[in-house]
Amino acid sequence: MHKDIHREITQLSPEDSFLVFDRVKDDFDFPIHFHPEFELNFIANGKGVRRIVGDSMEEIEEIELVLVGPNLQHGWELHNCKSKAIHEVTIHFHNDLLDSKLLSRRIMKPIKDMFERSAHGILFSAKISEEIKPKIQRLSKIDSIDYFLEFISVLHDLANSRKQRLLSTYISENKNFENSEKIKTIYEFVQENYQNKISLEEMSQLVNMSQVSFNRFIKKRTGKTFIEYVNDTRIGYAARWLIEKDMSIAEIAFNCGFNNIANFNRVFKKTKSCTPSQYREEFSGIKRVL
């Protein structure tokens, strides 16, 4: 397993359904990571980009569409791509957005089967990628229940498409990441309290562990110390708000739980490889949470 793989804290809160990115850019570098959400990734004008999904590593063609299942490691590198206008649409959605009872209905069987296969990562054919392109691009521009219905339509078309190819020979070792009451308790507490000061002592007591055991537990499950885990959550919200809200950087820092702007800038730069102001200025495209 790649030594630099980390568990990403996505910017999708428990109340959200989808996180959508739609952007054109000249760089394409997503370090290898995993997260419990499904990820549907569409790329056009990306010939030469290298895709890593599980143990699969391939150079991509002009257009591609991939569904990555929960907690399967994945990443993209610019590699041999010369394009200065790579079009990317990425959609994250919760792994329980469609619950097991709904998926057990006969009409949903193709989607259920596709979700199960996505544990290996699925590459869809260039033909279906071209056909579905208008729907994928429309997804970043519609709202509410219309979005949900169009998204189900996309899943249905993909599930029934021909020439799907599984990418990774193995499935995620991290699939039980969320299946722990302790992790669930920690996750929910941090989501509800990230704007406040959260101490290691407080969290250790919450899950009835010593501080040393607790930090070891978090490190093993996330690859991060508890402070890093909390800061990742805060930076996730900050990145969202920098694009979505008309607030000053100082206001965003304070509202995300940082009481020191210098510390916020330092942590943000370490996480995102740019300053908050650069992140706000350089983001071009559409980013929405529904």
C-alpha positions in Angstrom: 0.0 0.0 0.0 1.3 3.5 -0.9 2.9 5.1 2.1 1.4 8.5 1.4 -2.2 7.4 1.2 -4.5 9.3 3.6 -8.1 9.3 4.7 -9.5 12.5 3.2 -12.1 14.5 5.2 -14.4 15.5 2.4 -16.4 18.7 2.5 -19.7 16.8 2.6 -21.6 17.2 5.9 -24.0 14.6 7.2 -27.0 16.7 6.1 -25.7 17.2 2.6 -26.5 14.8 -0.3 -23.9 15.8 -3.0 -20.7 17.8 -3.4 -20.2 18.8 -7.0 -17.0 20.3 -8.6 -17.1 21.4 -12.2 -14.0 23.2 -13.4 -11.5 23.5 -16.3 -7.8 23.7 -15.3 -4.3 23.2 -16.6 -3.1 21.1 -13.7 -4.3 17.8 -12.3 -2.8 16.4 -9.2 -4.8 14.6 -6.5 -2.6 12.7 -4.1 -3.7 9.2 -3.4 -6.4 9.2 -0.7 -9.6 7.4 0.3 -12.9 8.5 1.9 -16.2 6.7 2.8 -18.2 8.6 0.1 -18.7 7.3 -3.5 -17.0 9.4 -6.1 -18.0 9.8 -9.7 -15.2 11.4 -11.7 -15.6 12.7 -15.3 -12.6 14.0 -17.2 -12.4 15.5 -20.7 -9.3 16.7 -22.6 -7.2 14.7 -20.1 -5.2 12.4 -22.4 -2.0 11.5 -20.6 -3.2 12.1 -17.0 -2.3 9.1 -14.9 -5.2 7.5 -12.8 -4.5 5.4 -9.8 -7.4 3.3 -8.4 -6.5 0.5 -5.9 -3.6 -1.4 -7.6 -4.5 -0.1 -11.1 -2.3 2.6 -12.6 -3.1 3.7 -16.2 -2.7 6.7 -18.5 -6.2 7.9 -19.5 -7.6 8.8 -22.9 -9.3 12.1 -24.0 -12.5 11.3 -22.1 -13.2 9.1 -19.2 -15.7 8.4 -16.5 -14.9 6.4 -13.3 -17.0 5.4 -10.3 -14.9 4.8 -7.1 -16.5 3.0 -4.3 -16.2 3.9 -0.6 -12.7 3.8 1.0 -11.0 2.6 -2.2 -7.7 4.5 -2.6 -7.5 6.6 -5.7 -5.7 9.6 -7.1 -4.7 11.4 -10.3 -1.4 12.8 -11.6 -0.8 15.2 -14.5 1.9 12.7 -15.8 2.1 13.1 -19.6 -0.9 15.3 -20.1 -0.1 18.5 -22.2 -3.7 19.9 -22.2 -4.2 23.4 -20.6 -8.0 22.9 -20.5 -8.7 19.7 -18.6 -12.4 19.6 -17.8 -13.2 17.8 -14.5 -16.6 17.1 -13.0 -16.4 15.3 -9.6 -19.4 14.3 -7.6 -19.2 12.9 -4.0 -22.2 11.3 -2.5 -22.8 9.5 0.8 -22.5 5.8 0.8 -25.9 5.5 2.4 -27.7 8.1 0.2 -29.7 5.2 -1.3 -30.5 2.9 1.6 -30.4 -0.9 1.5 -34.2 -1.3 1.4 -34.5 1.0 -1.6 -31.5 -0.7 -3.3 -33.1 -4.2 -2.7 -36.1 -3.3 -5.0 -36.1 -5.0 -8.3 -36.0 -1.7 -10.2 -32.8 -0.7 -8.4 -30.9 -4.0 -8.9 -28.6 -2.7 -11.7 -27.6 0.3 -9.5 -27.1 -2.0 -6.5 -24.9 -4.3 -8.5 -22.9 -1.4 -9.9 -22.3 -0.1 -6.4 -21.0 -3.5 -5.3 -18.7 -3.6 -8.3 -17.4 -0.1 -7.6 -15.5 -1.5 -4.6 -12.9 -2.3 -7.3 -13.4 1.0 -9.2 -15.3 1.0 -12.5 -14.1 2.5 -15.8 -17.0 3.2 -18.1 -16.7 3.0 -21.9 -15.7 6.1 -24.0 -19.1 5.6 -25.8 -21.2 5.9 -22.6 -18.9 8.7 -21.3 -19.7 10.8 -24.4 -23.4 10.0 -24.2 -23.7 10.9 -20.5 -21.5 14.0 -20.8 -24.4 16.5 -21.3 -26.2 15.0 -18.2 -23.0 15.2 -16.1 -22.4 18.8 -17.1 -26.0 19.7 -16.4 -25.7 18.3 -12.8 -23.6 21.3 -11.7 -26.3 23.7 -12.7 -29.6 22.3 -11.4 -31.1 22.3 -7.9 -33.0 20.4 -5.2 -35.1 17.4 -6.2 -34.4 17.9 -9.9 -30.8 17.2 -9.1 -31.6 14.0 -7.3 -33.8 12.8 -10.1 -31.3 13.6 -12.8 -28.6 11.9 -10.7 -30.6 8.7 -10.4 -31.1 8.8 -14.1 -27.3 9.1 -14.6 -26.7 6.1 -12.3 -29.3 4.1 -14.1 -27.7 4.8 -17.5 -24.3 3.9 -16.2 -25.5 0.8 -14.4 -27.0 -0.5 -17.6 -24.2 0.5 -19.9 -22.0 -2.1 -21.7 -18.2 -2.6 -21.6 -17.7 -1.5 -18.0 -14.2 -2.5 -16.7 -13.2 -3.1 -13.1 -9.9 -1.4 -12.3 -8.4 -2.8 -9.1 -7.9 -6.5 -8.5 -8.5 -6.0 -4.7 -11.2 -4.1 -2.7 -10.5 -1.6 0.0 -8.8 -2.7 3.2 -10.4 0.3 4.8 -14.0 -0.7 4.2 -14.8 -1.1 7.9 -13.5 2.4 8.7 -16.9 3.7 9.7 -18.1 0.5 11.3 -16.9 1.4 14.7 -19.1 2.9 17.4 -16.0 4.9 18.7 -15.2 6.3 15.2 -18.9 7.1 14.7 -19.1 8.9 18.1 -15.9 10.9 17.4 -17.0 11.8 13.8 -20.4 13.0 15.0 -18.9 15.0 17.9 -16.3 16.7 15.7 -19.0 17.6 13.0 -21.1 19.2 15.7 -18.4 21.0 17.6 -15.6 21.8 15.1 -16.3 25.5 15.6 -15.4 25.2 19.3 -12.3 24.3 21.2 -12.0 20.5 21.4 -9.5 19.0 23.8 -7.8 15.6 23.6 -8.9 15.1 27.2 -12.6 15.8 26.4 -12.6 13.4 23.4 -10.7 10.6 25.3 -13.3 10.7 28.1 -16.2 10.7 25.5 -15.1 7.3 24.2 -13.7 6.0 27.6 -10.1 5.7 26.6 -6.8 7.1 27.9 -5.4 10.0 26.0 -2.4 7.9 24.8 -4.7 5.0 23.6 -7.1 7.5 22.0 -4.4 9.2 20.0 -3.0 5.8 18.9 -6.6 4.7 17.9 -7.2 7.8 15.8 -3.7 7.6 14.2 -4.4 4.0 13.2 -7.8 4.7 11.8 -7.1 8.0 10.0 -3.3 8.2 9.6 -3.5 11.5 11.5 -3.2 12.7 15.0 -6.4 13.9 16.6 -5.4 17.6 16.2 -4.7 16.9 12.5 -8.1 15.2 12.1 -10.0 18.1 13.7 -8.0 20.6 11.7 -8.8 18.7 8.4 -12.5 18.9 9.2 -12.2 22.7 9.9 -10.2 23.3 6.7 -12.8 21.3 4.7 -15.5 23.7 5.9 -13.2 26.7 5.4 -12.4 25.7 1.8 -16.2 25.4 1.1 -17.0 28.8 2.7 -14.1 30.6 0.9 -15.9 29.8 -2.4 -19.6 29.8 -1.3 -19.8 32.7 1.3 -19.1 36.4 1.1 -17.2 36.4 4.3 -13.7 37.7 5.1 -10.9 35.2 5.6 -10.7 36.2 9.3 -14.4 35.5 9.8 -14.1 32.1 8.1 -11.1 31.2 10.3 -13.0 32.2 13.4 -16.2 30.4 12.4 -14.3 27.2 11.6 -12.8 27.0 15.1 -9.4 28.8 14.6 -8.9 31.7 17.1 -5.6 32.7 15.5 -5.5 33.9 11.9 -1.8 33.1 11.5 -2.4 29.5 12.7 -5.3 29.2 10.3 -3.2 30.4 7.3 -0.4 28.0 8.3 -2.7 24.9 8.6 -4.6 25.8 5.4 -1.4 26.2 3.4 -0.1 22.9 4.7 -3.4 21.1 3.8 -4.2 22.8 0.5 -0.7 23.9 -0.7 -1.8 27.5 -1.1 -3.0 30.3 1.1 -6.8 30.9 1.7 -6.7 34.0 -0.4 -5.0 32.1 -3.3 -7.5 29.3 -3.0 -10.4 31.8 -3.2 -8.8 33.7 -6.2 -7.7 30.7 -8.2 -10.8 28.6 -7.9 -12.4 28.8 -11.3 -15.5 26.8 -12.0 -18.5 25.7 -10.1 -18.6 24.2 -6.6 -21.9 23.4 -5.0 -23.2 21.4 -2.1 -26.8 20.1 -2.2 
